[in-house]
Amino acid sequence: MVQDMEQNPMYKAFEQDTPSRHLSVVFNLFVFMQVFNMICSRKINDEFNIFKGILGNPSFCVVWVVIAFVQVLVT
């Protein structure tokens, strides 16, 4: 059991779950933040509409869907 400096158990909010489940949620959140960052990073020069022309690049769409699907499948 993971404890803090005063020997109190950590992960009290996830008491019914294991710490590894908490860490897999954090990792899953990190991956999906990166997946959505892929969309946001398509536009540069302060362009407002990040979805403009998103279907114009089929390889981007395939890679984005595959990464999201595999992440859901893994977790």
GIDATA-V94829 format. One record per residue. RES is the residue in one small letter. OMEGA is omega in whole degrees, 0 to 359 (999 if undefined). D_FIRST is the distance of its C-alpha to the first C-alpha in Angstrom with 2 decimals. Layout:
BEGIN
((RES:OMEGA:D_FIRST) (RES:OMEGA:D_FIRST))
END
This chain:
BEGIN
((m:180:0.00) (v:182:3.78) (q:177:6.36) (d:184:10.07) (m:180:12.99) (e:177:13.43) (q:174:10.08) (n:181:9.75) (p:176:6.86) (m:181:7.92) (y:182:9.33) (k:179:10.95) (a:181:13.87) (f:185:12.13) (e:180:10.56) (q:180:12.62) (d:178:11.75) (t:176:9.13) (p:180:8.35) (s:177:11.05) (r:177:13.41) (h:181:13.19) (l:177:13.98) (s:175:16.77) (v:179:18.23) (v:179:18.38) (f:179:20.01) (n:177:22.37) (l:178:23.39) (f:181:24.12) (v:181:26.27) (f:173:28.23) (m:178:28.87) (q:178:30.39) (v:178:32.38) (f:174:33.90) (n:176:34.49) (m:179:36.67) (i:183:38.99) (c:184:39.11) (s:176:39.83) (r:184:42.87) (k:176:45.04) (i:179:46.06) (n:175:48.65) (d:175:47.29) (e:189:48.36) (f:186:47.45) (n:182:47.16) (i:181:44.30) (f:181:45.20) (k:178:48.82) (g:183:49.63) (i:179:46.21) (l:179:47.88) (g:180:50.36) (n:184:48.00) (p:179:47.03) (s:176:44.92) (f:181:42.66) (c:180:42.32) (v:181:41.55) (v:181:38.88) (w:181:37.29) (v:180:37.30) (v:179:36.02) (i:180:33.03) (a:181:32.16) (f:180:32.75) (v:179:30.71) (q:177:27.73) (v:180:28.00) (l:182:28.48) (v:182:25.44) (t:999:23.04))
END
